[in-house]
Amino acid sequence: MNLGDLAARIERLQPDAEPRDVARLCLLLSNSVNDLTGLEDDDVLRTAWTETGLRLQFATDQHAAMTEELEQLARS
């Protein structure tokens, strides 16, 4: 499997996804596995997709909390 194949599968599973979101997800998923061939299985792809989404949400929440804390420190 290559990134073009992965993008096509993502578009099939989420047809309303914007091209930049498909590209971003391809990058995140490809960085989360050692071998893209494992993502040929729909269940493995969905699991990796979910785990990647959770990690991204965690990082986003952590960044927001840190930003808020820094802003509070700057105001004091």
C-alpha positions as CSV (number, residue, x, y, z in Angstrom):
1,M,0.0,0.0,0.0
2,N,1.2,3.5,-0.8
3,L,-0.1,6.9,0.4
4,G,-2.3,7.2,-2.7
5,D,-4.0,3.9,-1.8
6,L,-4.4,5.1,1.8
7,A,-5.9,8.4,0.7
8,A,-8.4,6.6,-1.6
9,R,-9.5,4.3,1.3
10,I,-9.9,7.3,3.6
11,E,-12.0,9.1,1.0
12,R,-14.1,5.9,0.6
13,L,-14.7,5.6,4.4
14,Q,-15.3,9.4,4.8
15,P,-16.5,10.7,1.4
16,D,-17.2,14.2,2.8
17,A,-13.6,14.8,4.0
18,E,-11.8,17.8,2.7
19,P,-8.6,17.0,0.7
20,R,-6.4,18.7,3.3
21,D,-8.0,16.5,6.0
22,V,-7.3,13.4,4.0
23,A,-3.7,14.5,3.4
24,R,-3.3,15.2,7.1
25,L,-4.8,11.9,8.1
26,C,-2.5,10.1,5.7
27,L,0.5,11.7,7.3
28,L,-0.6,11.0,10.8
29,L,-1.5,7.4,10.0
30,S,1.6,6.7,8.1
31,N,3.7,8.0,11.0
32,S,1.7,5.8,13.5
33,V,2.5,2.4,11.9
34,N,5.7,0.7,10.9
35,D,4.2,-0.8,7.8
36,L,1.4,0.7,5.7
37,T,0.3,-2.8,4.5
38,G,-1.2,-3.3,8.0
39,L,-3.7,-0.6,7.1
40,E,-5.1,-2.6,4.2
41,D,-7.5,-4.3,6.7
42,D,-10.5,-2.0,7.3
43,D,-10.6,-2.9,11.0
44,V,-6.9,-2.2,11.5
45,L,-7.3,1.1,9.6
46,R,-10.3,2.1,11.7
47,T,-8.5,1.3,15.0
48,A,-5.4,3.2,13.9
49,W,-7.6,6.1,12.8
50,T,-9.4,6.2,16.2
51,E,-6.1,6.0,18.1
52,T,-4.5,8.7,16.0
53,G,-7.6,10.9,16.5
54,L,-7.5,10.4,20.3
55,R,-3.8,11.2,20.4
56,L,-4.3,14.3,18.4
57,Q,-7.2,15.4,20.6
58,F,-5.1,14.8,23.7
59,A,-2.2,16.9,22.3
60,T,-4.7,19.6,21.3
61,D,-6.3,19.7,24.7
62,Q,-2.8,19.7,26.4
63,H,-1.7,22.6,24.2
64,A,-4.8,24.6,25.0
65,A,-4.4,24.1,28.7
66,M,-0.7,25.1,28.5
67,T,-1.6,28.2,26.5
68,E,-4.2,29.2,29.0
69,E,-1.8,28.7,31.9
70,L,0.9,30.8,30.2
71,E,-1.7,33.6,29.4
72,Q,-2.7,33.6,33.1
73,L,1.0,33.9,34.2
74,A,1.5,36.7,31.7
75,R,-1.4,38.6,33.2
76,S,-0.2,38.3,36.8
